[in-house]
């Protein structure tokens, strides 16, 4: 600001002071209204005002820089003299017998700084600051900056005290200003809230800068603003974004707390006894020798409506009781805390910060809609100008954010590496994310300089027993249920306290499985940290992994000797643990040898149905082949089941010769064992292989033999499966009536057996029989049921087969564009999942596609096909149900 001088008093005729100067701005409150009321008499009042102020300025060696209307600007070499001049001026103005009964109320503001003198005027931000301080006040009020207070210290004029008003944002200033009010004995000292932009705060705006987090921000704001909520602790692992979220919400709530919103950074505080003094320093409460800090802070806050944001409380958690006392003693106080650990207070409310949302798909739209990706883009743009997500790098960016669990700190650290590595190169280097992700920013707290240091901070807060349990718990991949933790890691009694401690420290997350049972998981980065520490003791590490793998074998393959398959719901929820067990026996430290190979083969054989029903035939075949190679003379029952399941995997992949050879071997073993159920399973599967090979007569012979065995043994579920395949063979022969009869019996059995997957398979085939027989309406509900059921059990191959059958229904209804889109979506699904269709099914589908192409014409057909190819299976399912299977 450059101030133009229009009136210099005798005191200002000398050279303006330079260096450290205290600036005083004043102006009359409501001068325009006063002029309207007094008219011509206003000039008399204004003259008295000028005379009183000039006298006080001159008496304390001040320099009148300018006077404009009713406003004064003065400068003082001594801060104490400046304060004395302002105090004397207010006393003079207050005691003067003003004519016309109109007392003059003048607002005043003082600030100490180093403005530059240019041509007899002051220039610089300190001039702006002093003027804004004065403008924030009210008539009769003196406001001073914290710098004035620091210079004056305890040498205020007699009868004058400084009342801390906290930090306030003032117009056009880049940071909040810490202001104090001078209370003068005998003069009014209660004034309305300052005219700052919002109630006072020192919350750093940089800390409150958020990308995304709209839902969390709204939820936390609503929680903190609740009428019965006084204490909220924002929890989460290190780097989860607790400080930013809490800071943003604190600023959102400034209007609800007229006496201020204050940020107390406890990062460097290591002693719980220093927490309340840290609060006192932020509030400007002097605590030297005047009594206990807690009482002084409570006295200062009193019944004021205030919000305290206590950041990083976890390392001084023993201060919880003092915080509780503060909340209880101050009815207008709300405390918002961030911590990796709950405080454990009775009236505490927890808000657990979740990871940022991750991409829901691989398209550019789905990737860029993710909050985690949006944060990555913003941070990458700081080091790689113009960075954006494109079709070429979208998959890599999505993979990076997913690998980092949507953890904001990890994403920021990874984005910083795009200075050297584009996303496609970066994603391959995140195997060692703990060592690779570091920050060179000098203003980043040490605990956030590396991902490892962030987790270290939490780990070191644990007791020795908790640390051991934390490391052992990392043996579970994808988390563990309670019974598994007790079976592998510790006893039931110990586990309760230890799991609770890790959840409280935000190192373990509790979620619910589909059946409502709790599951305890770790973020990938945290688990990687624990596994690295666990590897420091290789003997214990190996023993723990063997115990874990043995538990998975018992859980899933306990009935393998009786030919029982694994419970598919258990297999689905424990599949990451299953992979870890198989990898240990086939790849790890106990690789090779009959015991390890046989265990792997038992587990793999039990998982055949799960792999088949979930589109994992290629992975299943790989595990089974390796297990066979490692196993030395496995028990016949185990070998038979494994051979048959491996044959099924190859049939799904349409490697029919290999599938037939394996199943023939299995059939021989089952007959040798006298296992009728196993024999029927092999015969049914051989029928499927023969049909795919175009050998319909052989297929019917195998399947009818399987039907006969299952009728004889009373195997209702197996009978339904065999009847379903027999119905398909009737469809191949064009015998629609016989197909409907057989498939109707199979569907009745499926429903009686409560076999969701079996009923879905049969519904597709029965629906197809209706379509081919001309009864289109009867097929619609069957296809809808099948799509819903396959989606529920997670069988993409089943979804694809139903979509392909729905193409026939769309053709029958002459919904040509929909037919093309569904055929394209199914084709793309098969390509992506590596699931080729059987030749028999493909011939019928090809015929429908040719009809569609002819009906649409080349251009319209290609347009519809392109749209369908871009659909996910979920999108194609929705399209089929809404646009084809509904009248």
C-alpha positions in Angstrom: 0.0 0.0 0.0 1.3 3.5 -0.9 -0.3 6.2 1.3 -0.5 9.7 -0.1 0.1 12.4 2.5 -2.4 15.3 2.5 -1.8 16.8 6.0 1.3 16.7 8.1 1.3 17.9 11.7 4.3 19.4 13.3 5.2 16.0 14.7 5.3 14.6 11.2 7.3 17.3 9.6 10.4 15.4 10.6 11.8 12.4 8.8 9.6 9.3 9.1 11.0 6.5 11.4 12.6 3.5 9.6 13.3 -0.1 10.5 11.0 -1.7 13.0 8.0 0.7 13.3 4.6 0.4 15.0 1.7 1.6 12.8 -1.6 2.9 14.1 -4.7 3.2 12.1 -7.9 4.8 13.4 -11.3 5.8 12.1 -14.7 6.8 13.4 -17.4 4.1 13.6 -20.6 5.0 11.8 -19.3 8.4 10.6 -21.7 8.6 7.6 -24.7 8.0 9.9 -23.3 10.6 12.3 -23.0 13.1 9.5 -26.6 12.5 8.5 -27.8 13.1 12.0 -25.6 16.1 12.8 -25.5 17.9 9.5 -23.4 21.0 9.6 -22.6 20.4 13.3 -20.6 17.3 12.2 -17.6 19.5 11.3 -17.3 20.7 14.9 -17.3 17.1 16.2 -14.8 16.1 13.6 -12.5 19.0 14.6 -12.6 17.9 18.3 -11.8 14.3 17.2 -8.8 15.5 15.2 -7.5 17.6 18.0 -7.7 14.9 20.6 -6.0 12.3 18.4 -3.2 14.6 17.3 -2.5 15.6 20.9 -2.1 11.9 22.0 0.0 11.0 18.9 2.4 13.9 19.6 2.5 13.3 23.3 4.0 9.8 22.7 6.4 10.8 20.0 4.3 9.6 17.1 4.4 10.7 13.5 1.1 11.6 11.8 1.6 10.1 8.3 -1.8 11.0 6.9 -5.3 12.0 7.7 -8.1 11.3 5.3 -11.6 12.3 6.3 -12.1 10.8 9.8 -9.2 8.3 9.5 -5.7 8.7 11.0 -2.5 6.9 10.1 0.4 7.4 12.5 3.8 5.8 13.1 5.9 5.2 16.2 9.5 4.2 16.8 8.5 2.6 20.1 5.7 0.0 20.3 5.1 0.9 23.9 4.6 4.6 23.0 2.2 3.5 20.2 0.1 1.5 22.7 0.2 4.3 25.2 -1.0 6.8 22.5 -3.9 4.6 21.5 -4.9 4.0 25.1 -4.8 7.7 26.0 -6.7 8.5 22.9 -9.5 6.1 23.8 -9.7 7.5 27.3 -9.8 11.1 26.0 -12.5 10.2 23.5 -14.6 8.4 26.1 -14.4 11.1 28.8 -14.9 14.1 26.5 -18.3 16.0 26.9 -19.3 15.7 23.3 -21.7 18.4 22.0 -25.1 17.5 20.7 -25.1 14.3 22.8 -23.3 12.3 20.2 -20.3 10.5 21.6 -17.6 9.6 19.1 -16.5 5.9 19.0 -13.2 5.2 17.2 -11.8 1.8 16.2 -8.0 1.5 16.4 -5.5 -1.1 15.2 -1.8 -1.4 15.8 0.8 -3.6 14.1 4.6 -3.7 14.3 6.6 -4.3 11.2 9.2 -3.0 8.8 7.5 -0.9 6.1 9.7 0.8 3.5 9.9 4.6 3.3 9.5 5.9 -0.3 9.3 9.6 -1.0 8.0 10.4 2.5 5.4 7.6 2.5 5.2 4.0 3.8 5.0 1.1 1.4 4.6 -2.6 2.2 2.4 -5.5 3.4 2.7 -4.3 7.0 0.8 -1.1 6.1 -2.0 -3.2 4.7 -2.0 -5.5 7.8 -2.3 -2.6 10.2 -5.2 -1.1 8.2 -7.0 -4.4 8.1 -6.5 -4.9 11.8 -8.2 -1.6 12.5 -11.0 -2.4 10.1 -11.8 -5.6 11.9 -12.6 -3.8 15.2 -15.5 -1.8 16.6 -15.8 1.8 17.9 -14.0 2.1 21.3 -11.9 -1.1 20.7 -8.1 -1.3 20.3 -6.8 -4.3 18.4 -3.1 -5.2 18.3 -1.2 -7.9 16.4 0.7 -10.6 18.2 4.0 -8.8 17.1 2.9 -5.7 19.1 2.2 -7.8 22.1 5.6 -9.5 21.8 7.4 -6.2 21.7 5.5 -4.6 24.5 5.6 -7.8 26.6 4.4 -7.1 30.1 5.0 -3.3 29.9 1.4 -2.3 29.1 0.1 1.0 30.5 -1.4 0.9 34.0 -4.9 -0.4 34.1 -4.5 -2.1 30.7 -4.5 -5.8 29.9 -4.3 -7.8 26.7 -7.2 -10.2 25.9 -6.3 -12.8 23.3 -8.9 -13.1 20.5 -7.2 -15.8 18.6 -6.4 -16.0 14.9 -8.6 -14.3 12.2 -8.6 -14.2 8.5 -8.5 -10.6 7.3 -9.3 -9.4 3.8 -6.6 -9.8 1.2 -4.0 -11.1 3.7 -2.4 -14.5 2.9 -2.6 -16.0 6.4 -4.7 -15.6 9.6 -3.6 -12.8 11.9 -3.3 -13.5 15.7 -5.1 -10.6 17.3 -5.4 -9.3 20.9 -7.8 -6.7 22.4 -6.5 -4.1 24.9 -8.9 -3.9 27.8 -8.8 -0.5 29.5 -9.9 -0.2 33.1 -13.1 1.8 33.3 -13.9 1.7 29.6 -16.1 -0.8 27.8 -14.4 -4.0 26.8 -17.2 -6.2 25.5 -17.6 -5.9 21.8 -19.3 -7.9 19.0 -17.3 -10.5 17.1 -14.6 -9.1 15.0 -15.3 -8.2 11.5 -12.9 -10.8 10.1 -13.8 -12.9 7.1 -14.9 -15.7 9.4 -14.6 -16.5 13.1 -11.0 -16.7 14.3 -8.9 -19.7 13.3 -5.3 -20.8 12.8 -6.2 -23.9 10.8 -3.7 -24.0 7.9 -5.5 -23.9 4.6 -2.9 -26.1 3.0 -3.7 -28.8 5.5 -7.4 -28.5 4.7 -6.9 -28.8 0.9 -9.0 -31.9 -0.1 -9.4 -33.9 -3.3 -12.6 -35.7 -3.3 -13.8 -37.0 0.1 -17.2 -35.4 -0.4 -19.1 -38.1 1.4 -16.6 -38.3 4.3 -16.6 -34.5 4.7 -20.3 -34.4 4.9 -20.6 -37.3 7.3 -17.9 -35.9 9.7 -19.3 -32.4 9.5 -22.8 -33.7 10.5 -21.3 -35.8 13.3 -19.2 -32.9 14.8 -22.1 -30.5 14.5 -24.5 -32.8 16.4 -26.1 -31.2 19.4 -25.0 -33.9 21.8 -21.5 -34.4 20.4 -18.6 -32.8 22.2 -15.7 -35.1 21.3 -15.0 -36.7 18.0 -11.8 -38.7 17.2 -10.9 -39.2 13.5 -9.1 -42.5 13.3 -7.2 -44.3 10.5 -3.8 -45.7 9.6 -0.9 -43.3 9.0 -1.3 -41.5 5.7 -5.1 -42.0 5.5 -5.7 -38.3 5.3 -7.0 -37.7 8.8 -5.5 -34.3 9.2 -6.8 -32.9 5.9 -10.3 -34.2 6.4 -10.5 -32.9 10.0 -9.0 -29.5 9.0 -11.5 -29.1 6.2 -14.4 -29.9 8.5 -13.1 -27.6 11.2 -13.0 -24.7 8.7 -16.5 -25.7 7.5 -17.8 -25.3 11.0 -16.3 -21.9 11.8 -19.7 -20.3 11.5 -20.9 -22.6 14.3 -18.2 -21.5 16.7 -18.0 -17.6 17.0 -15.1 -17.7 19.5 -12.8 -19.5 17.1 -11.6 -22.8 15.6 -8.0 -23.6 16.6 -5.5 -26.1 15.3 -3.2 -27.7 17.8 -0.3 -29.6 16.2 0.9 -32.3 18.6 3.4 -33.9 16.2 6.4 -32.8 18.2 4.8 -33.4 21.6 6.1 -36.6 23.2 4.9 -36.1 26.8 1.2 -36.3 27.6 1.7 -33.6 30.2 2.6 -31.1 27.5 -0.6 -31.4 25.5 -2.7 -28.9 27.5 0.3 -26.4 27.5 0.4 -26.8 23.7 -3.3 -25.9 23.7 -2.6 -22.9 25.9 0.1 -21.6 23.5 -2.2 -21.8 20.6 -4.9 -19.9 22.5 -2.4 -17.4 23.8 -3.0 -18.3 27.4 0.0 -17.4 29.6 0.8 -20.4 31.9 4.1 -19.4 33.5 3.7 -19.7 37.3 0.0 -18.6 37.3 -1.5 -22.0 38.2 -2.1 -25.4 36.6 -2.2 -25.2 32.8 -5.5 -27.1 32.7 -7.3 -24.7 35.0 -5.9 -21.7 33.1 -7.1 -23.0 29.8 -10.5 -24.0 31.2 -10.8 -20.5 32.7 -9.9 -18.9 29.4 -12.4 -20.9 27.3 -15.1 -20.7 29.9 -18.5 -20.8 28.2 -17.1 -19.6 24.9 -18.3 -21.5 21.8 -15.0 -22.9 20.4 -13.7 -25.8 18.5 -10.2 -27.3 19.1 -8.6 -29.6 16.5 -6.0 -31.7 18.3 -3.9 -33.2 15.6 -1.8 -36.4 16.0 -2.8 -37.5 19.5 -1.7 -41.1 19.2 1.8 -40.7 20.8 0.4 -38.8 23.8 -2.7 -40.9 24.3 -2.3 -40.6 28.1 -3.5 -37.0 27.8 -7.0 -38.4 27.2 -8.1 -37.7 30.8 -7.0 -34.1 30.6 -8.9 -33.6 27.4 -11.9 -35.2 29.0 -11.7 -32.8 31.9 -11.4 -29.8 29.5 -14.5 -30.9 27.6 -16.5 -31.4 30.8 -15.4 -28.0 32.2 -16.2 -26.0 29.1 -19.8 -26.4 27.9 -19.3 -24.5 24.7 -16.1 -26.4 23.7 -16.0 -29.1 21.0 -12.9 -31.2 20.5 -12.1 -32.8 17.1 -9.0 -35.0 17.4 -7.0 -37.0 14.9 -5.3 -40.2 16.1 -4.4 -43.7 15.0 -5.7 -44.8 18.4 -9.0 -44.0 20.1 -8.8 -41.9 23.3 -11.0 -44.3 25.2 -13.3 -41.7 26.8 -16.9 -42.3 27.6 -18.4 -39.6 25.4 -16.0 -40.1 22.5 -17.4 -40.6 19.0 -15.2 -42.3 16.4 -15.1 -41.5 12.7 -12.9 -44.0 10.9 -11.4 -42.6 7.7 -11.8 -45.1 4.8 -9.4 -45.3 1.9 -10.2 -43.1 -1.1 -12.5 -44.6 -3.7 -10.8 -46.8 -6.3 -11.7 -47.3 -9.9 -14.7 -49.5 -10.5 -13.6 -50.5 -14.0 -10.9 -50.0 -16.6 -12.6 -47.5 -18.9 -11.3 -43.9 -18.9 -14.5 -42.7 -17.4 -14.5 -45.2 -14.6 -10.8 -44.6 -13.8 -11.1 -40.8 -13.7 -14.2 -41.0 -11.5 -12.1 -42.5 -8.7 -11.0 -40.1 -5.9 -7.7 -41.9 -5.6 -7.0 -41.3 -9.2 -8.0 -37.7 -9.0 -5.5 -37.2 -6.1 -2.8 -39.0 -8.2 -3.4 -36.7 -11.1 -3.3 -33.5 -9.0 0.0 -34.6 -7.3 1.6 -35.8 -10.5 0.7 -32.5 -12.1 3.0 -30.7 -9.6 6.1 -32.6 -10.8 5.0 -33.4 -14.4 3.3 -30.4 -15.9 0.1 -31.1 -17.8 -0.2 -34.7 -16.5 -3.5 -36.3 -17.2 -5.1 -39.7 -17.4 -5.4 -41.0 -21.0 -6.6 -44.2 -22.7 -2.9 -45.3 -22.8 -2.1 -44.9 -19.1 -5.5 -45.3 -17.5 -5.0 -49.0 -16.7 -1.6 -48.3 -15.1 -2.9 -45.4 -13.0 -5.8 -47.5 -11.8 -3.4 -50.3 -10.9 -1.1 -48.0 -9.0 -4.0 -46.6 -6.9 -5.4 -50.0 -6.3 -2.0 -51.5 -5.2 -1.7 -48.6 -2.8 -5.1 -49.3 -1.2 -6.4 -45.8 -2.0 -4.1 -44.5 0.8 -3.6 -40.8 0.2 0.0 -40.5 1.5 1.1 -43.5 -0.6 -0.6 -42.1 -3.7 1.1 -38.7 -3.2 4.5 -40.4 -2.8 3.9 -42.5 -5.9 2.7 -39.5 -7.9 5.9 -37.7 -7.1 7.8 -40.4 -8.8 6.1 -39.6 -12.2 8.8 -36.9 -12.5 11.0 -39.8 -13.7 8.7 -42.7 -14.3 5.4 -42.5 -16.4 2.6 -44.6 -14.9 3.3 -47.7 -17.1 6.9 -47.8 -15.8 5.9 -46.8 -12.3 3.5 -49.7 -11.7 6.2 -52.3 -12.3 8.3 -50.7 -9.6 5.8 -50.8 -6.8 6.7 -54.4 -5.7 9.0 -52.7 -3.1 6.6 -49.9 -2.3 7.9 -49.4 1.2 11.4 -48.6 -0.1 10.4 -46.9 -3.4 7.9 -44.5 -2.0 9.8 -41.6 -0.4 9.4 -37.8 -0.3 12.0 -35.2 -0.8 9.7 -32.4 0.5 11.5 -30.6 3.3 8.2 -29.4 4.9 6.8 -33.0 5.1 6.9 -34.4 8.7 9.6 -37.0 9.1 7.0 -39.7 9.8 5.5 -39.0 6.4 8.8 -38.9 4.4 8.5 -42.6 3.5 5.7 -45.1 3.6 7.8 -47.3 5.9 8.4 -44.5 8.4 4.6 -43.8 8.5 3.9 -47.4 9.5 6.9 -47.6 11.8 5.3 -44.7 13.8 2.3 -46.8 14.5 4.2 -50.1 15.1 6.4 -48.5 17.8 3.3 -47.4 19.7 2.4 -51.1 20.3 3.4 -53.2 23.3 5.8 -56.1 22.6 3.0 -58.6 22.7 0.9 -56.6 20.3 3.9 -56.3 17.9 4.3 -60.0 17.8 0.6 -60.6 17.2 0.5 -57.9 14.5 3.4 -59.5 12.6 1.9 -63.0 12.9 -1.5 -61.8 11.8 0.1 -60.8 8.5 0.3 -64.4 7.5 -3.3 -64.2 6.4 -3.9 -62.9 2.9 -7.1 -61.1 2.4 -7.8 -61.2 6.1 -9.1 -63.8 8.5 -12.1 -64.7 10.5 -12.0 -65.1 14.3 -11.8 -68.9 14.3 -8.9 -68.9 11.9 -7.0 -66.4 14.0 -7.4 -68.5 17.0 -6.4 -71.7 15.1 -3.3 -70.3 13.6 -2.0 -67.4 15.7 -3.1 -67.4 19.4 -5.7 -68.5 21.9 -9.3 -67.3 22.0 -8.7 -65.4 25.3 -5.6 -63.6 24.1 -6.9 -62.8 20.6 -9.8 -60.7 21.9 -7.6 -58.1 23.5 -4.9 -58.2 20.9 -7.3 -57.8 17.9 -9.0 -55.0 19.7 -5.7 -53.2 20.2 -4.7 -53.5 16.6 -8.1 -52.2 15.4 -7.8 -49.3 17.9 -4.3 -48.5 16.5 -5.8 -48.5 12.9 -3.4 -51.3 11.8 -6.2 -53.8 11.3 -9.7 -53.1 9.8 -12.8 -55.0 10.8 -15.4 -55.7 8.1 -18.2 -58.1 7.7 -18.3 -61.1 5.4 -21.5 -61.8 3.4 -22.9 -63.9 6.2 -22.4 -61.1 8.8 -19.4 -62.7 10.5 -16.5 -60.3 11.3 -13.3 -60.4 9.2 -10.1 -58.7 10.1 -7.9 -57.4 7.3 -4.8 -55.2 6.7 -4.2 -52.7 4.0 -1.7 -54.1 1.5 1.0 -51.6 2.5 0.7 -52.3 6.2 0.7 -56.1 5.5 3.8 -55.7 3.3 5.5 -53.9 6.2 4.6 -56.7 8.7 5.7 -59.5 6.4 9.1 -57.8 5.9 9.6 -57.7 9.7 8.3 -61.3 10.0 10.9 -62.4 7.5 13.6 -61.2 9.9 12.9 -64.5 11.9 12.9 -67.1 9.1 12.4 -70.1 11.4 9.3 -68.6 13.0 8.1 -67.3 9.7 8.2 -70.7 8.1 6.5 -72.4 11.0 3.7 -69.9 11.0 3.2 -70.3 7.2 3.0 -74.1 7.6 0.4 -73.7 10.4 -1.6 -71.3 8.2 -1.5 -73.6 5.2 -2.5 -76.6 7.3 -5.5 -74.7 8.6 -6.6 -73.9 5.0 -6.3 -77.6 4.1 -8.4 -78.7 7.1 -10.9 -76.0 6.4 -11.5 -76.7 2.7 -10.3 -80.3 2.0 -11.4 -82.2 5.2 -13.8 -84.4 3.2 -11.5 -85.1 0.2 -11.2 -88.8 1.1 -15.0 -89.1 0.7 -14.9 -87.3 -2.6 -16.3 -84.1 -1.1 -15.5 -80.7 -2.7 -14.7 -77.6 -0.8 -17.5 -75.4 0.4 -17.6 -72.8 -2.3 -18.6 -69.9 0.0 -15.6 -70.6 2.2 -13.3 -71.0 -0.8 -14.5 -67.7 -2.2 -13.8 -65.7 1.0 -10.5 -67.5 1.8 -9.2 -67.7 -1.8 -6.2 -65.4 -1.1 -5.3 -67.6 1.8 -5.7 -70.7 -0.4 -3.3 -69.3 -3.0 -0.8 -68.6 -0.2 -1.1 -72.2 1.0 -0.6 -73.7 -2.4 2.3 -71.3 -3.1 4.0 -72.4 0.1 3.8 -76.1 -0.8 4.7 -75.7 -4.5 7.0 -72.6 -4.5 8.1 -71.8 -1.0 10.7 -73.0 1.5 9.0 -76.4 1.8 8.7 -76.9 -2.0 8.9 -80.4 -3.3 8.7 -83.7 -1.6 5.8 -86.1 -1.2 4.2 -84.5 1.9 4.1 -80.9 0.5 3.0 -82.1 -3.0 0.3 -84.4 -1.6 -1.1 -81.6 0.6 -1.2 -79.3 -2.4 -2.9 -81.9 -4.5 -5.6 -82.5 -1.8 -6.3 -78.8 -1.5 -6.4 -78.3 -5.3 -8.6 -81.3 -5.9 -11.1 -80.0 -3.4 -11.2 -76.6 -5.2 -12.1 -77.9 -8.7 -15.8 -77.0 -8.4 -15.0 -73.5 -7.2 -12.6 -72.9 -10.1 -15.2 -74.2 -12.6 -18.0 -72.1 -11.2 -16.0 -68.9 -11.0 -14.3 -68.8 -14.4 -10.9 -69.8 -13.1 -10.3 -72.9 -15.2 -6.8 -71.8 -16.4 -5.6 -71.0 -12.9 -7.1 -74.2 -11.6 -5.4 -76.3 -14.3 -2.0 -74.7 -13.5 -2.3 -75.4 -9.8 -3.5 -79.0 -10.4 -0.7 -79.8 -12.9 2.0 -78.5 -10.5 0.5 -80.4 -7.6 0.5 -83.6 -9.6 4.1 -83.1 -10.5 5.0 -82.6 -6.8 2.9 -85.4 -5.3 4.5 -88.8 -5.0 2.0 -91.7 -5.2 -1.0 -89.8 -3.8 -4.0 -91.9 -2.3 -6.2 -93.2 -5.1 -9.3 -91.3 -3.9 -7.3 -88.0 -4.0 -5.7 -88.8 -7.4 -9.1 -89.8 -8.9 -10.8 -86.6 -7.9 -7.8 -84.4 -8.9 -7.6 -86.2 -12.4 -11.3 -85.6 -13.0 -11.2 -81.9 -11.9 -8.2 -81.3 -14.1 -10.0 -82.8 -17.0 -12.9 -80.4 -16.3 -10.5 -77.5 -16.4 -9.2 -78.6 -19.8 -12.8 -79.2 -21.1 -13.7 -75.6 -20.2 -10.6 -74.5 -22.2 -11.7 -76.7 -25.0 -8.6 -78.8 -24.9 -10.7 -81.9 -25.4 -8.2 -84.7 -26.1 -6.3 -83.8 -22.9 -9.6 -83.6 -21.0 -10.8 -87.0 -22.2 -7.5 -88.7 -21.3 -7.6 -87.4 -17.7 -11.2 -88.3 -17.2 -10.7 -91.8 -18.5 -7.9 -92.3 -16.0 -10.1 -90.9 -13.2 -13.0 -93.2 -14.3 -10.7 -96.3 -14.1 -9.6 -95.3 -10.5 -13.2 -94.7 -9.4 -14.3 -98.1 -10.7 -11.4 -99.7 -9.1 -12.4 -98.1 -5.8 -16.0 -99.0 -6.2 -17.0 -95.4 -5.9 -20.3 -95.1 -7.8 -20.6 -91.3 -7.1 -17.2 -90.7 -8.5 -17.9 -92.9 -11.5 -21.1 -91.0 -12.3 -19.3 -87.7 -12.1 -16.7 -88.9 -14.6 -19.3 -90.3 -16.9 -21.2 -87.0 -16.9 -18.0 -85.1 -17.6 -17.0 -87.5 -20.4 -20.5 -86.8 -21.9 -19.8 -83.0 -21.9 -16.4 -83.6 -23.6 -17.9 -85.9 -26.2 -20.6 -83.3 -27.0 -18.0 -80.5 -27.4 -16.2 -82.8 -29.8 -19.3 -83.4 -31.9 -19.7 -87.0 -30.8 -23.4 -86.8 -29.8 -24.1 -90.5 -29.7 -21.1 -91.1 -27.3 -22.1 -88.1 -25.3 -25.7 -89.5 -24.8 -24.4 -92.9 -23.9 -22.1 -91.4 -21.1 -24.8 -89.2 -19.8 -27.5 -91.8 -19.7 -25.2 -94.1 -17.8 -24.6 -91.3 -15.3 -28.3 -90.7 -15.0 -28.9 -94.4 -14.3 -26.3 -94.6 -11.5 -27.6 -91.4 -9.8 -31.2 -92.7 -9.9 -30.0 -95.9 -8.4 -28.0 -94.3 -5.7 -30.5 -91.6 -4.9 -28.0 -88.8 -5.7 -30.6 -86.0 -6.4 -28.1 -83.2 -6.9 -26.0 -85.3 -9.3 -29.1 -86.5 -11.1 -30.1 -82.9 -11.8 -26.7 -82.2 -13.3 -26.9 -85.3 -15.5 -30.4 -84.5 -16.6 -29.4 -81.0 -17.5 -26.7 -82.4 -19.8 -29.2 -84.9 -21.3 -31.6 -82.0 -22.0 -28.8 -80.2 -23.9 -28.3 -83.3 -26.1 -32.0 -83.3 -26.9 -31.6 -79.7 -27.9 -28.7 -80.6 -30.2 -30.9 -83.2 -31.9 -33.7 -80.7 -32.3 -36.1 -82.5 -30.0 -37.5 -79.4 -28.3 -40.4 -81.3 -26.5 -38.1 -84.0 -25.0 -35.6 -81.3 -24.0 -38.2 -79.3 -22.2 -39.5 -82.4 -20.3 -36.0 -83.5 -19.2 -34.9 -80.0 -18.2 -38.2 -79.3 -16.3 -37.4 -82.3 -14.2 -33.9 -81.1 -13.6 -35.0 -77.6 -12.6 -37.5 -79.1 -10.1 -34.6 -81.1 -8.5 -32.4 -78.0 -8.5 -35.0 -76.0 -6.6 -35.7 -78.9 -4.2 -32.0 -79.2 -3.5 -31.7 -75.3 -3.1 -28.9 -75.4 -5.7 -28.7 -71.9 -6.9 -25.9 -72.5 -9.4 -27.5 -75.7 -10.7 -30.9 -74.0 -11.1 -29.3 -71.2 -13.1 -27.6 -73.6 -15.5 -30.9 -75.5 -16.0 -32.9 -72.3 -16.4 -30.6 -71.2 -19.3 -31.0 -74.5 -21.1 -34.8 -74.7 -20.5 -35.1 -71.1 -21.7 -33.2 -72.0 -24.8 -35.5 -74.9 -25.4 -38.4 -72.5 -25.3 -36.7 -70.1 -27.7 -35.8 -72.7 -30.2 -39.3 -74.2 -29.9 -40.9 -70.8 -30.6 -42.2 -70.1 -27.0 -40.2 -66.9 -26.5 -42.3 -65.5 -23.6 -41.7 -68.6 -21.5 -37.9 -68.0 -21.8 -37.8 -64.4 -20.5 -38.2 -65.1 -16.8 -35.9 -68.1 -17.0 -33.1 -66.0 -18.5 -33.7 -63.2 -16.0 -33.4 -65.7 -13.1 -30.2 -67.2 -14.6 -28.5 -63.9 -15.0 -29.4 -62.8 -11.5 -28.2 -66.1 -10.0 -24.9 -66.3 -11.9 -24.2 -62.7 -10.9 -24.9 -63.6 -7.3 -22.6 -66.6 -7.2 -19.9 -64.9 -9.2 -19.8 -67.2 -12.3 -18.8 -65.1 -15.3 -18.9 -68.1 -17.7 -22.6 -68.7 -16.7 -23.4 -65.0 -17.3 -21.8 -65.2 -20.8 -23.7 -68.4 -21.7 -27.0 -66.7 -20.6 -26.2 -63.6 -22.6 -25.5 -65.8 -25.7 -28.8 -67.5 -25.3 -30.5 -64.2 -24.9 -29.1 -63.2 -28.3 -31.5 -65.9 -29.7 -34.4 -64.4 -27.8 -33.6 -60.9 -29.1 -33.4 -62.3 -32.7 -36.8 -64.0 -32.2 -38.2 -60.6 -31.1 -36.4 -58.8 -33.9 -34.5 -56.6 -31.4 -31.5 -56.6 -33.8 -29.4 -53.9 -32.3 -29.7 -55.4 -28.8 -28.8 -58.8 -30.3 -25.6 -57.4 -31.8 -24.7 -55.6 -28.5 -25.2 -58.7 -26.4 -23.3 -61.0 -28.8 -20.4 -58.5 -28.7 -20.4 -58.2 -24.9 -20.3 -62.0 -24.6 -17.5 -62.3 -27.1 -15.4 -59.7 -25.4 -16.0 -61.4 -22.0 -14.8 -64.7 -23.4 -11.7 -63.1 -24.8 -10.8 -61.3 -21.6 -11.4 -64.3 -19.3 -9.9 -66.9 -21.6 -13.2 -68.9 -21.8 -13.8 -70.3 -25.3 -17.3 -71.5 -26.1 -18.0 -75.1 -27.1 -18.2 -75.7 -30.9 -21.8 -76.9 -30.6 -22.9 -73.7 -28.8 -20.9 -71.5 -31.1 -22.6 -72.9 -34.2 -26.0 -71.8 -33.0 -24.7 -68.4 -31.8 -23.0 -67.8 -35.2 -26.2 -68.4 -37.0 -28.0 -65.8 -34.8 -25.2 -63.3 -35.4 -25.4 -63.8 -39.2 -29.2 -63.1 -39.1 -28.5 -60.0 -37.0 -25.9 -58.7 -39.4 -28.2 -59.2 -42.4 -31.1 -57.5 -40.7 -29.1 -54.4 -39.6 -26.8 -53.8 -42.5 -23.1 -53.4 -42.2 -22.9 -49.9 -40.7 -25.6 -50.3 -38.0 -24.3 -53.7 -37.1 -20.7 -52.5 -36.6 -22.0 -49.6 -34.5 -24.0 -51.9 -32.3 -21.1 -54.4 -32.0 -18.7 -51.6 -31.0 -21.1 -50.5 -28.3 -21.5 -54.0 -27.0 -17.8 -54.7 -27.0 -17.3 -51.7 -24.6 -19.8 -53.1 -22.1 -18.8 -54.9 -18.9 -20.6 -58.1 -18.1 -22.6 -56.2 -15.5 -23.6 -53.5 -18.0 -24.6 -56.2 -20.6 -26.6 -58.0 -17.9 -28.5 -54.8 -17.1 -29.1 -54.2 -20.8 -30.4 -57.7 -21.4 -32.8 -57.6 -18.4 -34.2 -54.1 -19.1 -34.3 -54.1 -22.9 -34.7 -57.7 -24.0 -36.1 -59.8 -21.2 -38.8 -57.3 -20.1 -41.9 -56.6 -22.2 
